[in-house]
Amino acid sequence: MAKKTARKPNAAFLKPVQPDAVLSVIVGSKPLPRTELTKKLWEYIKKNGLQDKKVKTQINADEKLKPVLNGKKSVSMFELTKLVSGHLVK
């Protein structure tokens, strides 16, 4: 019987990404792994009560988050990921 190996985390998620000036307002300006970036973003959303009370998959923007969401007042969690990707310096 083969010994189970521990699952290796995806290297792409661990490679530090550089947030642009707009995203830096929320997550800081240092390069950080995508997993950390997502964690900080969610901490900000929860701390400021930006998750919609009725529709939990909707995120409501405040003044700091609105530029990250390209000016939208509300986006779904899934759209949030796509919009955040647009604020990473390549």
Secondary structure, DSSP 8 states (H G I E B T S, - for coil): ----------HHHHSEEEE-HHHHHHH-SS-EEHHHHHHHHHHHHHHTT-B-SSSTTEEE--TTTTTTTTT-SEEEHHHHHHHHHTTEE-
